[in-house]
């Protein structure tokens, strides 16, 4: 059963979301501030987090920053702010999606189902790659099954979607992909965001790759591709 944490200091919103999710047969945990959310995350390791940005103790951004391992968690941010800056900040901190208040419950449930399909798809792919789950390019090494990545044998901190995107590029070296294709292959066709999301995640991956950042090559007016070796 998929475990979901709903964290929002507005009790009526938290309870309404929890009720809707429980009717869909999800196992639901509730938190009313950021500290309580982090405690539940560490103890229960939920599969999906639905986090309000404006919470006491720790806000949603702080919660994302303090999660020790987000590579296998899906994160949906709830926000009363609709500005691009707020949305980009959430994506940069590892959120997979965002939804602006007020929202229709069916829309939130649709996004949860989309995120769950992505998580399940990753699990299926990992099982298929048991005998071939190590990807290496120069000093970059990725264990697909364990969902960990290394640069020069030092583990790096990638969020869930960043990890998925890096694996996708490393499995398809020398192939140029448009941003739309990357969204379709990595985020799946139900993603509600725009192509700017791809650029943000590429920037974050490059920062983690350090001296190997140029292995991800920008193709002007097209998209991105992964090189076999440093140029």
N, C-alpha and C positions, 0 to 999 in steps of 0.2 A: 504494500500500500504506500502510495506517495505521501510523504510527510511535508506539510506546509506550515510555515510560521507566518502569522499575520501580526504585524506590529504597528499600532497607531494609538496615539493617546486619546483619540475620540472614541470612547467606549462603544457608542452606538454604531459607528462605522466598523470597528473591529468585530463586534458581535454579528453584524449583518453579513460581512464577508465570510466569517467563520461558518455561519449557518448555511450560506449558499454552497460553500465548499464541502461541508459535511454531507449535504444532500447529494453531492457528486461522488461520495464515497472516498474523499480524501481524509487523511488523519491530520487534524488541525491543532496547532498550538497558538496561544494568544499572548501578546505582550503589550503593555501600555506605556512603556518608555524604552529608551535605547539600552539601558543597562540590563533590564529584564530580558530584552531581545537577545543580547549577547550571551547571557547565562543559558538561555534555552538553546541557542545555536551550538554552544560548546558541549552541552549535555546530550542533546537529541540529534544533532547533525541533520537538520531537515533538508529535503531535496530542493525545495523552492522557498524563497523568502519574498514576502510582500511587505515592503517597508515604506512607512510614511516618512517624508523628509523632515518635517517639523515635529520633533518629539522631545520631551524633557530628558535630562541626564545625558544622553547622547542622541544627536539627530541621525537621520538615515544615512547621511554621508559618513558620519563618524563610525556608525555600525559597520559599514562596508570597509572602512579603513582598518578596523580592528578584528575582522574575521581572519582567523589564522589560515584557513584553506578554503578558497572560494572556487577552486578549479572544477568541482563537481556539483556546485550549487547554482541554481537559476535564481536571478534576482529581478523582481519587478518593483520599481519605485512608484510610490503614490505622491503626487505633488499638487499643491494648490496653485503653483506657479507654472505658467506655460511658456516662459521665455526660453529661447534657444540655449542661453548660457546655463540655465539650471539643468536642462536636459543633457547637455554635453558633459557637465560636471558629473552627473550620475553615471553616464556611460563610461567616462574616464576612470571612475572608481570601481568598475566591474559590473554595473547593472546591465541586464540583457534587454530590458524594456522599461517603459514608463507609461503611466496613465495619469491624466490630469483630472482633478476633482472639479466639479461633480462628474461622476461617470455612471454609465449603465452597468448593472451587475453582469449582464450577459456578455458585455464587452470584456470585462475583467476575466470572466470564466473562459472566454475564447482565447485570451492571451495566455492564461494558465495552461490550457490544453495544448496550445502551440509549443510552449516551453517544455511541457512534459514530453511531447513527442520528440523534441530535440534531445532531451536527456536520455530517453529510451533508445533513440537511434544511436547515440554514442555508446551506450551499454552494449547494444548488439554488435556494433563495429568492433568494440574492444574484444568481445568474445571471439570474433572471426580472426583477429590479429594476434592470437596467443603465440603463434609460432613465428610471427613476423611483425613484432610490435615496437621495434627500435628503428628510429629514423635518425640519420646523421648527415650533416652537411658542415664541412670544415669543423669549427669548434662547437657547433650546436648539436646537441643530442636530446632526443625526445623519446620517452617511454610512453607509448600510446596507451598501453594497458593500465599502467599505474597513474597515468595523467600527470607526469612530472617532466620538466624540461631543464636542461643544463647548458650553461655556457662555460667552456673550458673546465668542465667537471664541477662547476659550482651551480647549485640549484637556483633557478630564477623564479620570481613570483609572478605568475600569469593568472589572470582571471579566467573564468570558464570559457567565455567566448573568445578571448585572446588565444587561449590554448587551442581551441577548435580551429581557429583561423590559421595559426601557425602550422598545425598538422596538415590542414588542407593544402596550403602552399607547398610544404615540404614533400607531400605525396604527389605533387603535380609540377615538379621543377620544369623550368623553361617554357611553361604554358602561360600565356597572358590571359588574365581574366578581367572582364569589366567589373565595375562595382556592383552592377545589378546581378551579374552571375554569382559573384561572391555572396551577396545577400541571399540569393536563392539556394545556394549550396550549403552555406554555413549557418545562416539564420533561419532558413526554410521560407517557403513562399508566403506564410502567414504573418511575416514580420510587418509591423505597422510603421516602422521608422523610415528614414531616408538614407541615401547613399553616403551622406556625411558621416554616418556611423562607421562605415568601413574605414574612412580616413583616420578617424579618432583611434580605432583599434590598431591600425597599422602603426601609427605614431607611438602608441604605448608598447607594442611589441618591439619596435626598433630600439626604443629606449632600453628595454631589458636585454636586447642582444648586444649592446655596446659596440665593440669594434667590428662586429659582424652585421651591423644594421644594414649595410649596403647590399647584403644578399637579397633583401626584398627591394626589388627595383620598381620605381614608378615609371609607367609608360604614359607619357603626356597625352591627355585627352582620351585615354582609354581606361587604364586601371593599373594592375600590379602583376608581377610575376616573381617567382623565386629562382635565383640563380643556383647553378650546381656548385660553383666555387666563387671566391672573392675575385673581383676584377682587378 
